[in-house]
């Protein structure tokens, strides 16, 4: 059974930085896209960033220039480096991984940015 586990969420002040990690455990092969989404209470989950197996990246406009996604295929791990954090970045961050047959989600990690 495949499980994704995020880590790195924390409480940080405006302007601070965090690095999220997400590792997949279990038998998972041929991961194509890895990515991050976020959600605040009462709102839909929104796209943050993705990286394909060919390392093509895509970012939400709201995080461009501040967040950087990276991946370690040997470890089935995806990272999200977040800089210049603002209160609007406060959310539960979810990682996701897509194979040819299905999409996996982690349980989420809380990021809180205080003003």
Secondary structure, DSSP 8 states (H G I E B T S, - for coil): --EEEEE---EEETT--EEEEEEEESS------EEEEEE-TTS--EEEEEE-TT--EEE-TTTTTTEEEEEEGGGTEEEEEE-S--GGG-EEEEEEEE-SS-EEE---EEEEEE-
